[in-house]
């Protein structure tokens, strides 16, 4: 089972790196929120799966899987709520006319 943990850990690290680059490089709040929500959700889910595989069958593995499911639901929901609040407050999306 530890052999399954390595690819999932690497996938998680890659997605966390992609989210970090997206937060630094993307031009506006909406693009950054999208990058953070998608990449962090997949990254955290992959790393939690890697930890569950590394621990093998046991109570801790089931707890980690439950946490992964919670993150898969809560991450995009929170990002959507933030983007909706920003839209209602009048935060304008980036356009090609912006400097």
N, CA, C and O atoms as CSV, one atom per row, in Angstrom:
chain,resi,resn,atom,element,x,y,z
A,1,UNK,N,N,0.809,-1.195,0.000
A,1,UNK,CA,C,0.000,0.000,0.000
A,1,UNK,C,C,0.858,1.267,0.000
A,1,UNK,O,O,0.404,2.316,-0.457
A,2,UNK,N,N,2.060,1.186,0.493
A,2,UNK,CA,C,2.930,2.358,0.503
A,2,UNK,C,C,3.308,2.794,-0.903
A,2,UNK,O,O,3.597,3.968,-1.136
A,3,UNK,N,N,3.309,1.849,-1.845
A,3,UNK,CA,C,3.616,2.209,-3.229
A,3,UNK,C,C,2.513,3.078,-3.833
A,3,UNK,O,O,2.781,3.854,-4.750
A,4,UNK,N,N,1.297,2.964,-3.345
A,4,UNK,CA,C,0.223,3.845,-3.802
A,4,UNK,C,C,0.329,5.232,-3.169
A,4,UNK,O,O,-0.168,6.210,-3.727
A,5,UNK,N,N,0.968,5.316,-2.019
A,5,UNK,CA,C,1.074,6.596,-1.322
A,5,UNK,C,C,1.995,7.558,-2.058
A,5,UNK,O,O,1.754,8.765,-2.061
A,6,UNK,N,N,3.037,7.044,-2.676
A,6,UNK,CA,C,4.017,7.915,-3.329
A,6,UNK,C,C,3.416,8.699,-4.493
A,6,UNK,O,O,3.590,9.916,-4.544
A,7,UNK,N,N,2.709,8.050,-5.440
A,7,UNK,CA,C,2.132,8.855,-6.546
A,7,UNK,C,C,1.092,9.866,-6.072
A,7,UNK,O,O,1.031,10.986,-6.581
A,8,UNK,N,N,0.274,9.471,-5.098
A,8,UNK,CA,C,-0.731,10.416,-4.608
A,8,UNK,C,C,-0.075,11.591,-3.887
A,8,UNK,O,O,-0.551,12.721,-3.993
A,9,UNK,N,N,1.002,11.340,-3.162
A,9,UNK,CA,C,1.727,12.430,-2.518
A,9,UNK,C,C,2.353,13.379,-3.525
A,9,UNK,O,O,2.332,14.595,-3.336
A,10,UNK,N,N,2.911,12.824,-4.598
A,10,UNK,CA,C,3.501,13.667,-5.642
A,10,UNK,C,C,2.436,14.462,-6.387
A,10,UNK,O,O,2.654,15.625,-6.723
A,11,UNK,N,N,1.294,13.848,-6.646
A,11,UNK,CA,C,0.195,14.559,-7.299
A,11,UNK,C,C,-0.270,15.711,-6.421
A,11,UNK,O,O,-0.493,16.818,-6.912
A,12,UNK,N,N,-0.416,15.457,-5.130
A,12,UNK,CA,C,-0.826,16.510,-4.205
A,12,UNK,C,C,0.165,17.656,-4.155
A,12,UNK,O,O,-0.232,18.821,-4.150
A,13,UNK,N,N,1.456,17.334,-4.117
A,13,UNK,CA,C,2.480,18.378,-4.103
A,13,UNK,C,C,2.446,19.195,-5.388
A,13,UNK,O,O,2.602,20.416,-5.352
A,14,UNK,N,N,2.244,18.527,-6.531
A,14,UNK,CA,C,2.162,19.242,-7.803
A,14,UNK,C,C,0.986,20.212,-7.816
A,14,UNK,O,O,1.129,21.352,-8.257
A,15,UNK,N,N,-0.169,19.771,-7.337
A,15,UNK,CA,C,-1.330,20.656,-7.348
A,15,UNK,C,C,-1.186,21.806,-6.361
A,15,UNK,O,O,-1.663,22.907,-6.637
A,16,UNK,N,N,-0.547,21.584,-5.228
A,16,UNK,CA,C,-0.282,22.686,-4.314
A,16,UNK,C,C,0.676,23.699,-4.942
A,16,UNK,O,O,0.503,24.906,-4.774
A,17,UNK,N,N,1.676,23.213,-5.657
A,17,UNK,CA,C,2.589,24.107,-6.360
A,17,UNK,C,C,1.850,24.901,-7.433
A,17,UNK,O,O,2.076,26.103,-7.579
A,18,UNK,N,N,0.969,24.241,-8.184
A,18,UNK,CA,C,0.185,24.929,-9.213
A,18,UNK,C,C,-0.718,25.993,-8.594
A,18,UNK,O,O,-0.873,27.074,-9.161
A,19,UNK,N,N,-1.309,25.703,-7.450
A,19,UNK,CA,C,-2.164,26.692,-6.780
A,19,UNK,C,C,-1.349,27.903,-6.324
A,19,UNK,O,O,-1.804,29.041,-6.436
A,20,UNK,N,N,-0.154,27.654,-5.813
A,20,UNK,CA,C,0.700,28.746,-5.370
A,20,UNK,C,C,1.101,29.638,-6.542
A,20,UNK,O,O,1.059,30.864,-6.444
A,21,UNK,N,N,1.486,29.018,-7.638
A,21,UNK,CA,C,1.845,29.795,-8.834
A,21,UNK,C,C,0.632,30.564,-9.347
A,21,UNK,O,O,0.755,31.718,-9.757
A,22,UNK,N,N,-0.540,29.927,-9.324
A,22,UNK,CA,C,-1.758,30.609,-9.759
A,22,UNK,C,C,-2.087,31.816,-8.899
A,22,UNK,O,O,-2.501,32.854,-9.414
A,23,UNK,N,N,-1.904,31.686,-7.586
A,23,UNK,CA,C,-2.166,32.826,-6.705
A,23,UNK,C,C,-1.210,33.978,-6.963
A,23,UNK,O,O,-1.583,35.142,-6.819
A,24,UNK,N,N,0.006,33.664,-7.339
A,24,UNK,CA,C,0.992,34.713,-7.584
A,24,UNK,C,C,0.870,35.335,-8.966
A,24,UNK,O,O,1.174,36.516,-9.134
A,25,UNK,N,N,0.433,34.571,-9.956
A,25,UNK,CA,C,0.494,35.030,-11.341
A,25,UNK,C,C,-0.843,35.505,-11.927
A,25,UNK,O,O,-0.843,36.319,-12.850
A,26,UNK,N,N,-1.950,35.031,-11.427
A,26,UNK,CA,C,-3.232,35.380,-12.042
A,26,UNK,C,C,-3.640,36.812,-11.696
A,26,UNK,O,O,-3.288,37.320,-10.632
A,27,UNK,N,N,-4.384,37.462,-12.600
A,27,UNK,CA,C,-4.569,38.911,-12.492
A,27,UNK,C,C,-5.635,39.409,-11.527
A,27,UNK,O,O,-5.504,40.521,-11.016
A,28,UNK,N,N,-6.676,38.644,-11.257
A,28,UNK,CA,C,-7.753,39.200,-10.441
A,28,UNK,C,C,-8.226,38.208,-9.389
A,28,UNK,O,O,-7.788,37.058,-9.349
A,29,UNK,N,N,-9.129,38.680,-8.541
A,29,UNK,CA,C,-9.622,37.885,-7.424
A,29,UNK,C,C,-10.303,36.611,-7.896
A,29,UNK,O,O,-10.088,35.548,-7.315
A,30,UNK,N,N,-11.111,36.698,-8.928
A,30,UNK,CA,C,-11.889,35.548,-9.380
A,30,UNK,C,C,-10.986,34.443,-9.930
A,30,UNK,O,O,-11.216,33.265,-9.658
A,31,UNK,N,N,-9.980,34.806,-10.687
A,31,UNK,CA,C,-9.040,33.816,-11.217
A,31,UNK,C,C,-8.238,33.177,-10.087
A,31,UNK,O,O,-7.995,31.970,-10.096
A,32,UNK,N,N,-7.834,33.981,-9.129
A,32,UNK,CA,C,-7.073,33.451,-8.002
A,32,UNK,C,C,-7.929,32.531,-7.141
A,32,UNK,O,O,-7.458,31.495,-6.672
A,33,UNK,N,N,-9.178,32.909,-6.937
A,33,UNK,CA,C,-10.079,32.051,-6.157
A,33,UNK,C,C,-10.307,30.723,-6.866
A,33,UNK,O,O,-10.376,29.677,-6.220
A,34,UNK,N,N,-10.422,30.759,-8.176
A,34,UNK,CA,C,-10.607,29.531,-8.947
A,34,UNK,C,C,-9.379,28.627,-8.814
A,34,UNK,O,O,-9.513,27.427,-8.573
A,35,UNK,N,N,-8.200,29.194,-8.968
A,35,UNK,CA,C,-6.972,28.410,-8.862
A,35,UNK,C,C,-6.816,27.812,-7.462
A,35,UNK,O,O,-6.450,26.647,-7.310
A,36,UNK,N,N,-7.094,28.613,-6.463
A,36,UNK,CA,C,-6.950,28.131,-5.093
A,36,UNK,C,C,-7.959,27.033,-4.784
A,36,UNK,O,O,-7.610,26.027,-4.166
A,37,UNK,N,N,-9.196,27.215,-5.204
A,37,UNK,CA,C,-10.229,26.229,-4.889
A,37,UNK,C,C,-9.969,24.900,-5.582
A,37,UNK,O,O,-10.026,23.845,-4.950
A,38,UNK,N,N,-9.691,24.945,-6.854
A,38,UNK,CA,C,-9.519,23.700,-7.609
A,38,UNK,C,C,-8.237,22.979,-7.226
A,38,UNK,O,O,-8.254,21.785,-6.927
A,39,UNK,N,N,-7.138,23.697,-7.236
A,39,UNK,CA,C,-5.849,23.043,-6.982
A,39,UNK,C,C,-5.689,22.630,-5.524
A,39,UNK,O,O,-5.157,21.554,-5.250
A,40,UNK,N,N,-6.130,23.448,-4.595
A,40,UNK,CA,C,-5.993,23.072,-3.191
A,40,UNK,C,C,-6.910,21.910,-2.834
A,40,UNK,O,O,-6.550,21.069,-2.010
A,41,UNK,N,N,-8.082,21.854,-3.438
A,41,UNK,CA,C,-8.979,20.739,-3.177
A,41,UNK,C,C,-8.382,19.430,-3.669
A,41,UNK,O,O,-8.376,18.435,-2.943
A,42,UNK,N,N,-7.885,19.426,-4.884
A,42,UNK,CA,C,-7.281,18.209,-5.430
A,42,UNK,C,C,-5.973,17.890,-4.697
A,42,UNK,O,O,-5.694,16.725,-4.413
A,43,UNK,N,N,-5.183,18.901,-4.394
A,43,UNK,CA,C,-3.926,18.683,-3.688
A,43,UNK,C,C,-4.127,18.112,-2.295
A,43,UNK,O,O,-3.466,17.144,-1.919
A,44,UNK,N,N,-5.027,18.699,-1.534
A,44,UNK,CA,C,-5.285,18.203,-0.179
A,44,UNK,C,C,-5.908,16.814,-0.222
A,44,UNK,O,O,-5.562,15.953,0.587
A,45,UNK,N,N,-6.824,16.589,-1.160
A,45,UNK,CA,C,-7.429,15.269,-1.289
A,45,UNK,C,C,-6.404,14.204,-1.632
A,45,UNK,O,O,-6.444,13.101,-1.088
A,46,UNK,N,N,-5.493,14.528,-2.526
A,46,UNK,CA,C,-4.459,13.565,-2.916
A,46,UNK,C,C,-3.505,13.270,-1.763
A,46,UNK,O,O,-3.132,12.116,-1.551
A,47,UNK,N,N,-3.114,14.280,-1.032
A,47,UNK,CA,C,-2.196,14.051,0.081
A,47,UNK,C,C,-2.882,13.272,1.200
A,47,UNK,O,O,-2.253,12.425,1.835
A,48,UNK,N,N,-4.146,13.542,1.448
A,48,UNK,CA,C,-4.864,12.766,2.461
A,48,UNK,C,C,-5.032,11.311,2.028
A,48,UNK,O,O,-4.950,10.406,2.858
A,49,UNK,N,N,-5.266,11.079,0.741
A,49,UNK,CA,C,-5.324,9.702,0.245
A,49,UNK,C,C,-3.964,9.019,0.379
A,49,UNK,O,O,-3.891,7.843,0.732
A,50,UNK,N,N,-2.893,9.752,0.097
A,50,UNK,CA,C,-1.555,9.189,0.254
A,50,UNK,C,C,-1.300,8.797,1.711
A,50,UNK,O,O,-0.739,7.737,1.986
A,51,UNK,N,N,-1.714,9.654,2.635
A,51,UNK,CA,C,-1.546,9.323,4.048
A,51,UNK,C,C,-2.391,8.127,4.447
A,51,UNK,O,O,-1.951,7.291,5.236
A,52,UNK,N,N,-3.605,8.037,3.908
A,52,UNK,CA,C,-4.471,6.894,4.214
A,52,UNK,C,C,-3.853,5.602,3.685
A,52,UNK,O,O,-3.894,4.575,4.363
A,53,UNK,N,N,-3.282,5.643,2.479
A,53,UNK,CA,C,-2.617,4.457,1.939
A,53,UNK,C,C,-1.371,4.106,2.736
A,53,UNK,O,O,-1.076,2.927,2.933
A,54,UNK,N,N,-0.641,5.104,3.195
A,54,UNK,CA,C,0.580,4.849,3.953
A,54,UNK,C,C,0.286,4.224,5.312
A,54,UNK,O,O,1.082,3.431,5.815
A,55,UNK,N,N,-0.851,4.574,5.908
A,55,UNK,CA,C,-1.203,4.026,7.220
A,55,UNK,C,C,-1.823,2.635,7.127
A,55,UNK,O,O,-1.941,1.936,8.133
A,56,UNK,N,N,-2.215,2.239,5.933
A,56,UNK,CA,C,-2.852,0.935,5.707
A,56,UNK,C,C,-4.180,0.865,6.465
A,56,UNK,O,O,-4.594,1.851,7.076
A,57,UNK,N,N,-4.841,-0.275,6.431
A,57,UNK,CA,C,-6.164,-0.348,7.068
A,57,UNK,C,C,-6.111,-0.026,8.553
A,57,UNK,O,O,-5.255,-0.519,9.289
A,58,UNK,N,N,-7.010,0.778,8.954
A,58,UNK,CA,C,-7.083,1.162,10.359
A,58,UNK,C,C,-8.038,2.329,10.526
A,58,UNK,O,O,-8.526,2.894,9.548
A,59,UNK,N,N,-8.294,2.677,11.758
A,59,UNK,CA,C,-9.219,3.765,12.048
A,59,UNK,C,C,-8.705,5.093,11.499
A,59,UNK,O,O,-9.488,5.897,10.994
A,60,UNK,N,N,-7.409,5.328,11.592
A,60,UNK,CA,C,-6.849,6.591,11.113
A,60,UNK,C,C,-7.047,6.750,9.611
A,60,UNK,O,O,-7.272,7.862,9.133
A,61,UNK,N,N,-6.967,5.657,8.862
A,61,UNK,CA,C,-7.183,5.726,7.413
A,61,UNK,C,C,-8.610,6.156,7.106
A,61,UNK,O,O,-8.833,6.975,6.214
A,62,UNK,N,N,-9.573,5.615,7.833
A,62,UNK,CA,C,-10.968,5.993,7.600
A,62,UNK,C,C,-11.221,7.443,8.009
A,62,UNK,O,O,-12.015,8.142,7.378
A,63,UNK,N,N,-10.555,7.885,9.051
A,63,UNK,CA,C,-10.692,9.285,9.452
A,63,UNK,C,C,-10.106,10.211,8.385
A,63,UNK,O,O,-10.679,11.261,8.095
A,64,UNK,N,N,-8.973,9.829,7.804
A,64,UNK,CA,C,-8.373,10.635,6.740
A,64,UNK,C,C,-9.256,10.656,5.499
A,64,UNK,O,O,-9.373,11.693,4.846
A,65,UNK,N,N,-9.871,9.541,5.168
A,65,UNK,CA,C,-10.795,9.513,4.031
A,65,UNK,C,C,-12.013,10.394,4.294
A,65,UNK,O,O,-12.493,11.075,3.388
A,66,UNK,N,N,-12.512,10.385,5.523
A,66,UNK,CA,C,-13.615,11.273,5.881
A,66,UNK,C,C,-13.229,12.737,5.775
A,66,UNK,O,O,-14.022,13.565,5.327
A,67,UNK,N,N,-12.021,13.051,6.182
A,67,UNK,CA,C,-11.523,14.422,6.069
A,67,UNK,C,C,-11.365,14.829,4.609
A,67,UNK,O,O,-11.651,15.971,4.248
A,68,UNK,N,N,-10.913,13.902,3.768
A,68,UNK,CA,C,-10.783,14.189,2.334
A,68,UNK,C,C,-12.146,14.491,1.723
A,68,UNK,O,O,-12.268,15.405,0.907
A,69,UNK,N,N,-13.160,13.742,2.102
A,69,UNK,CA,C,-14.515,13.996,1.591
A,69,UNK,C,C,-15.007,15.355,2.065
A,69,UNK,O,O,-15.629,16.090,1.297
A,70,UNK,N,N,-14.738,15.698,3.317
A,70,UNK,CA,C,-15.129,17.003,3.838
A,70,UNK,C,C,-14.450,18.134,3.074
A,70,UNK,O,O,-15.086,19.143,2.770
A,71,UNK,N,N,-13.177,17.978,2.763
A,71,UNK,CA,C,-12.454,19.001,2.006
A,71,UNK,C,C,-12.999,19.105,0.580
A,71,UNK,O,O,-13.103,20.204,0.035
A,72,UNK,N,N,-13.343,17.972,-0.022
A,72,UNK,CA,C,-13.901,17.991,-1.373
A,72,UNK,C,C,-15.230,18.745,-1.432
A,72,UNK,O,O,-15.587,19.294,-2.474
A,73,UNK,N,N,-15.949,18.771,-0.334
A,73,UNK,CA,C,-17.223,19.499,-0.296
A,73,UNK,C,C,-17.016,20.950,0.138
A,73,UNK,O,O,-17.581,21.860,-0.467
A,74,UNK,N,N,-16.221,21.171,1.167
A,74,UNK,CA,C,-16.097,22.495,1.766
A,74,UNK,C,C,-15.255,23.464,0.941
A,74,UNK,O,O,-15.562,24.655,0.901
A,75,UNK,N,N,-14.203,22.985,0.285
A,75,UNK,CA,C,-13.315,23.882,-0.461
A,75,UNK,C,C,-14.009,24.624,-1.588
A,75,UNK,O,O,-13.982,25.854,-1.605
A,76,UNK,N,N,-14.629,23.928,-2.526
A,76,UNK,CA,C,-15.332,24.633,-3.600
A,76,UNK,C,C,-16.522,25.460,-3.099
A,76,UNK,O,O,-16.824,26.514,-3.659
A,77,UNK,N,N,-17.191,24.988,-2.055
A,77,UNK,CA,C,-18.325,25.742,-1.507
A,77,UNK,C,C,-17.862,27.072,-0.935
A,77,UNK,O,O,-18.500,28.100,-1.162
A,78,UNK,N,N,-16.769,27.064,-0.202
A,78,UNK,CA,C,-16.236,28.307,0.362
A,78,UNK,C,C,-15.752,29.246,-0.733
A,78,UNK,O,O,-15.958,30.457,-0.647
A,79,UNK,N,N,-15.114,28.705,-1.754
A,79,UNK,CA,C,-14.645,29.537,-2.864
A,79,UNK,C,C,-15.822,30.177,-3.601
A,79,UNK,O,O,-15.763,31.346,-3.981
A,80,UNK,N,N,-16.879,29.410,-3.798
A,80,UNK,CA,C,-18.064,29.960,-4.453
A,80,UNK,C,C,-18.683,31.070,-3.611
A,80,UNK,O,O,-19.089,32.103,-4.143
A,81,UNK,N,N,-18.754,30.860,-2.305
A,81,UNK,CA,C,-19.318,31.892,-1.424
A,81,UNK,C,C,-18.476,33.173,-1.460
A,81,UNK,O,O,-19.028,34.274,-1.474
A,82,UNK,N,N,-17.156,33.039,-1.475
A,82,UNK,CA,C,-16.292,34.218,-1.551
A,82,UNK,C,C,-16.450,34.942,-2.882
A,82,UNK,O,O,-16.519,36.170,-2.915
A,83,UNK,N,N,-16.507,34.191,-3.981
A,83,UNK,CA,C,-16.661,34.814,-5.295
A,83,UNK,C,C,-18.022,35.503,-5.415
A,83,UNK,O,O,-18.130,36.584,-5.994
A,84,UNK,N,N,-19.039,34.879,-4.872
A,84,UNK,CA,C,-20.376,35.494,-4.925
A,84,UNK,C,C,-20.424,36.771,-4.089
A,84,UNK,O,O,-21.024,37.765,-4.499
A,85,UNK,N,N,-19.798,36.741,-2.927
A,85,UNK,CA,C,-19.754,37.947,-2.092
A,85,UNK,C,C,-18.970,39.053,-2.788
A,85,UNK,O,O,-19.360,40.219,-2.726
A,86,UNK,N,N,-17.881,38.707,-3.441
A,86,UNK,CA,C,-17.098,39.713,-4.170
A,86,UNK,C,C,-17.902,40.299,-5.317
A,86,UNK,O,O,-17.833,41.501,-5.570
A,87,UNK,N,N,-18.654,39.474,-6.006
A,87,UNK,CA,C,-19.491,39.962,-7.102
A,87,UNK,C,C,-20.566,40.909,-6.581
A,87,UNK,O,O,-20.838,41.942,-7.194
A,88,UNK,N,N,-21.170,40.563,-5.467
A,88,UNK,CA,C,-22.214,41.424,-4.896
A,88,UNK,C,C,-21.655,42.737,-4.359
A,88,UNK,O,O,-22.363,43.743,-4.307
A,89,UNK,N,N,-20.382,42.726,-3.959
A,89,UNK,CA,C,-19.746,43.960,-3.485
A,89,UNK,C,C,-19.231,44.820,-4.626
A,89,UNK,O,O,-18.790,45.947,-4.405
A,90,UNK,N,N,-19.284,44.295,-5.850
A,90,UNK,CA,C,-18.888,45.088,-6.998
A,90,UNK,C,C,-17.434,44.934,-7.411
A,90,UNK,O,O,-16.904,45.793,-8.116
A,91,UNK,N,N,-16.784,43.870,-6.993
A,91,UNK,CA,C,-15.407,43.626,-7.428
A,91,UNK,C,C,-15.441,43.265,-8.906
A,91,UNK,O,O,-16.042,42.270,-9.309
A,92,UNK,N,N,-14.785,44.092,-9.696
A,92,UNK,CA,C,-14.817,43.892,-11.148
A,92,UNK,C,C,-13.804,42.837,-11.581
A,92,UNK,O,O,-12.673,42.819,-11.096
A,93,UNK,N,N,-14.214,41.962,-12.494
A,93,UNK,CA,C,-13.233,40.999,-13.027
A,93,UNK,C,C,-12.221,41.697,-13.940
A,93,UNK,O,O,-12.476,42.776,-14.476
A,94,UNK,N,N,-11.101,41.064,-14.093
A,94,UNK,CA,C,-10.039,41.570,-14.950
A,94,UNK,C,C,-10.471,41.503,-16.402
A,94,UNK,O,O,-11.085,40.525,-16.828
A,95,UNK,N,N,-10.150,42.549,-17.170
A,95,UNK,CA,C,-10.388,42.535,-18.610
A,95,UNK,C,C,-9.079,42.842,-19.322
A,95,UNK,O,O,-8.103,43.247,-18.690
A,96,UNK,N,N,-9.058,42.651,-20.623
A,96,UNK,CA,C,-7.835,42.894,-21.369
A,96,UNK,C,C,-7.505,44.374,-21.470
A,96,UNK,O,O,-6.387,44.733,-21.838
A,97,UNK,N,N,-8.470,45.246,-21.145
A,97,UNK,CA,C,-8.224,46.681,-21.177
A,97,UNK,C,C,-7.462,47.171,-19.946
A,97,UNK,O,O,-6.888,48.259,-19.958
A,98,UNK,N,N,-7.459,46.369,-18.892
A,98,UNK,CA,C,-6.754,46.755,-17.665
A,98,UNK,C,C,-5.251,46.715,-17.915
A,98,UNK,O,O,-4.767,45.890,-18.690
A,99,UNK,N,N,-4.513,47.614,-17.252
A,99,UNK,CA,C,-3.045,47.600,-17.430
A,99,UNK,C,C,-2.401,46.433,-16.741
A,99,UNK,O,O,-1.181,46.280,-16.795
